[in-house]
Amino acid sequence: MIDIERVIPYARNPRKNSDAVDKVAASLREFGFRQPIVTDENLTVIVGHTRLLAAKKLSLAQVPVHIAEGLTAAQIKAYRIADNRVGEEAEWDNELLQVELHDIESKEFDVALTGFDGDELSRIMFPPDFSPGTEDDQGKLDELDPKWVCCPNCQTKFDARKA
């Protein structure tokens, strides 16, 4: 743990982080610091600029830091870029993502803490082909918990009041 004032943002960070700070701050508030900020030996940030900004927004006095020893200046610069760039190569499996999000919501947990905004959540969780069930299923709703309804498309439950 390092005093937050000692951690130095990299002045030439090529990422524009300001739009992500609120979501990262919400994540830190909910889940805690689970991934340290990575710095060089001088405590200049290599990886974790957004986490640092979010920690400052939350007025944290200290942050977890991993000091990456033994890297050359070129390796540090390349790692700083690669850490952000390689994540852009990944894609979502929207069907599995929908299942996971419905499962999170069924546990009455705030799905907004996943980092998706309301419009994104609506598109993912309730795409145009989404159906909460057939008319026959709808007739059985009185027999079910009034809040949770089984989703036949994703084999999980969702909050019927939000559909």
MIMAR-243549 format. One record per residue (C-alpha): x negated, y, z negated; residue in one letter. Coordinates in steps of 0.1 Angstrom, whole numbers, padded with zeros to 4 digits, always signed. Each point is the difference from the previous one (the first is absolute). Last residue first. Layout:
# residues N
XYZA ...
END
This chain:
# residues 163
+0393-0061+0188A -0007+0019-0032K +0029-0014-0020R -0008-0035+0012A -0034+0000-0018D -0019-0027+0017F -0006-0037-0006K -0022-0024+0018T +0002-0025+0029Q -0011+0026+0026C +0028-0001+0025N +0027-0015-0023P -0003+0029-0025C +0014-0012-0033C +0020+0027-0018V -0010+0017-0033W +0021+0027-0016K +0034-0014-0005P -0014-0034-0012D +0017-0024+0022L +0035-0014+0000E +0015+0033+0012D -0025-0001+0029L +0015-0032+0014K +0021+0019+0026G -0031+0016+0013Q -0015-0034+0007D +0030-0008+0021D -0004+0033+0018E -0036-0011+0008T -0030+0011-0020G -0021+0030-0009P -0009+0005+0036S -0032+0015+0013F -0003+0002+0038D -0005+0038-0001P -0027-0003-0026P +0009+0002-0037F -0031-0006-0021M -0025+0012+0025I +0019+0030+0014R +0014+0010-0034S -0034-0003-0017L -0016+0022+0027E +0027+0026-0004D -0004+0000-0038G -0038+0003+0000D -0023-0030-0001F -0028+0001-0027G +0010-0032-0018T +0011+0021-0029L +0031+0009+0021A +0011-0036-0007V +0010+0011-0035D +0004-0033-0019F +0035-0014-0007E -0013-0036+0004K +0022-0002+0031S -0019+0030+0013E -0033-0018-0001I +0016-0031+0017D +0015+0022+0027H -0034+0016+0006L -0017-0033+0002E +0025-0015+0024V -0001+0031+0022Q -0038-0001+0001L +0002-0037+0011L +0023+0010+0029E -0020+0031+0007N -0034-0018+0004D -0020+0031-0005W -0030+0009+0021E -0037+0002-0010A -0025+0019+0022E +0005+0033-0018E -0014-0016-0031G -0034-0003+0018V -0002+0038+0004R +0002+0011-0036N -0027-0022-0015D -0019+0002+0032A -0005+0038-0002I -0015+0001-0036R -0018-0033+0007Y -0017+0015+0030A -0011+0031-0019K -0013-0020-0029I -0018-0025+0023Q -0017+0029+0018A -0012+0015-0033A -0013-0034-0010T +0018-0021-0025L -0018-0014-0031G +0024+0010-0026E +0038+0004+0005A +0010+0016-0033I +0035-0013-0009H +0020+0026-0017V +0030-0002-0023P +0015+0034-0007V -0002+0023-0030Q +0019+0031-0012A +0032-0007+0020L +0020+0031+0007S +0025-0019+0022L -0008+0023+0029K -0037-0006-0007K +0006-0038+0002A +0019+0005+0033A -0029+0019+0014L -0025-0027-0011L +0022-0027+0014R +0002+0018+0033T -0038+0003+0002H -0005-0037-0009G -0029-0012+0021V -0034+0016+0003I +0004+0026-0027V -0031+0018-0012T -0010-0013-0035L -0037+0006+0007N -0007-0037+0002E +0027-0004+0027D +0036-0002-0008T +0029-0025+0002V +0032+0010-0018I +0014-0030-0018P +0028-0022+0010Q +0027-0010-0025R +0005+0034-0016F +0034-0002-0016G +0031-0017+0015F +0027+0026-0004E -0019+0032-0006R -0027-0010+0025L +0027-0008+0026S +0018+0033-0005A -0033+0018+0003A -0007-0019+0032V +0033+0010+0014K -0005+0037-0010D -0035+0000+0015V +0008-0015+0034A +0008+0033+0019D -0032+0016-0013S -0024-0027+0012N -0013+0014+0033K -0029-0024+0007R -0033+0012+0014P -0016+0005-0034N -0027+0026+0007R -0002+0014-0035A +0000-0034-0017Y +0019+0005-0032P -0022+0001-0031I +0008-0020-0031V -0014+0017-0031R +0032+0019-0007E +0019-0033-0003I -0020-0011-0029D -0012-0035+0009I +0014-0034-0011M 
END
